[in-house]
Amino acid sequence: MTAYKSKMVERIHLPAREEREANLEAAGYNVFNLDSDSVFIDLLTDSGTGTMSDQQWAALIRGDESYAGARSFHNLESAVEDVMGFPYVVPAHQGRGAENILYGALVDEGDTVLNNTHFDTTRAHIANQGADPVDCPVPEARDLDAEGDFKGNFSIEEGRKVVEEVGAENVPAVVLTITNNSAAGQPVSVENTREVREFCDEIGATFVLDACRFAENAYFVTQREAEFTDSSVAEVAREQLSYADAAVMSGKKDGLSNIGGFVACNDETLFEQVKQRGILYEGFATYGGMSGRDIEALAVGLREAVEEAYIADRVGQVQYLGQLMAEEGLPVFQPIGGHAVYLDAGEFFPHIPAEEFPGQALVCELYREGGVRCVELGSFAFPDSDRPELVRMAVPRRTYHKEHIEHIVETAKEVWAHREEVTGLEITKEPEMKEIRHFTAELEPRA
Ligand SMILES: *Cc1c(COP(=O)(O)O)cnc(C)c1O
């Protein structure tokens, strides 16, 4: 049951089939090149694409645009302290800005940083410091069909192996990403968080939580971890975050806003270092690249993110989409994560080899069939890796209704029904940097 009614609407439009066909061709069979006006349901990302509440819109008016000492910043500080428990906050324009100012302070050239799984911008920032980002997921994270309540967990065993190799003195930080975005949005248990805390104490590392989806993670904990079935989402969030020394946050995720981010921490020395870098790269320490309006919206959004009605509705909608898909016999990654449903394009198109990008073929078919825009996370986005051919359907927060969810499922069913006729693609144009080719490369269908 939904906890919302609409107060404002935005017109959307499903272009005719011939138009969709022409749009795809004009976009070089890359949906990043599509105009959003020609997309009916946009599942490209849930980052900054959600709907703000009436309370957030009202808060915008209160935005204090003062350069220094803005009241809005103090409201954000209070929200971070109340919801997340950290006394020190350095604002940033979005999550990656927060990563830049934190990891620049913590990590030196030649270091190694451990993470359950580095999110792509995190990996890039660690590498940008001249350090080595190493993933330590639990083994079941790699297995598409493995059951498991907490497939996002950090493997202490893997972490220990790496530390033995490189030496504890070269591991300044261990990061725990909740939920584990790059591992299909799977949650991390509080028990695992405690183990990572002990591990950090043992090797003398700073414990950083990548808290972008901390509320979704806390919701899963209340559903799945025996110790917390009677706790509120807000209580679990506080408990889980309490084990970390610092957190990086993207306001575009569980901040329920369209832009913004911050670093939060407990240690005054680290705070000072991050703050100075924030002034250098983001903006003065009481706005950090955000307008006062954005800061107000984020302060309200953080509090809303841990409200039971919101988070049950949010995760429930993603679960509903995944369950409908699974009931129709469509190949989806199990268990369903907090923000997205992942389809296995390898199962849709066993006749299309990795060099012809089965995931991208599925993305194109979903648009052609129903105007639904998703994103490929397989051999096209990650060249030279042996990742499964995944297609992600990320659900924006508080945005789509049951009818939209049903349309998505109908669309996927149509594609499944004619899956044998679908052909692969080849790249006709690509940028020099292979790692980011999926954003701009152009393709065409194989004859
Ligand atoms: C989105 C995200 C980031 C980066 O945040 P942006 O606001 O997109 O810059 C970092 N880590 C995780 C886990 C994320 O989901």
PDBQT file of the ligand as one rigid body, heavy atoms in Angstrom, charges set to zero:
ROOT
HETATM    1  C1  LIG A 501      25.950   7.347  -6.197  1.00  0.00    +0.000 C 
HETATM    2  C2  LIG A 501      27.015   6.790  -5.378  1.00  0.00    +0.000 A 
HETATM    3  C3  LIG A 501      28.227   7.470  -5.198  1.00  0.00    +0.000 A 
HETATM    4  C4  LIG A 501      28.538   8.786  -5.874  1.00  0.00    +0.000 C 
HETATM    5  O1  LIG A 501      27.582   9.772  -5.653  1.00  0.00    +0.000 OA
HETATM    6  P1  LIG A 501      27.209  10.874  -6.737  1.00  0.00    +0.000 P 
HETATM    7  O2  LIG A 501      26.250  11.767  -6.038  1.00  0.00    +0.000 OA
HETATM    8  O3  LIG A 501      26.633  10.191  -7.935  1.00  0.00    +0.000 OA
HETATM    9  O4  LIG A 501      28.479  11.612  -7.109  1.00  0.00    +0.000 OA
HETATM   10  C5  LIG A 501      29.185   6.864  -4.403  1.00  0.00    +0.000 A 
HETATM   11  N1  LIG A 501      28.967   5.663  -3.826  1.00  0.00    +0.000 NA
HETATM   12  C6  LIG A 501      27.812   4.980  -3.988  1.00  0.00    +0.000 A 
HETATM   13  C7  LIG A 501      27.613   3.657  -3.326  1.00  0.00    +0.000 C 
HETATM   14  C8  LIG A 501      26.796   5.521  -4.761  1.00  0.00    +0.000 A 
HETATM   15  O5  LIG A 501      25.651   4.832  -4.915  1.00  0.00    +0.000 OA
ENDROOT
TORSDOF 0
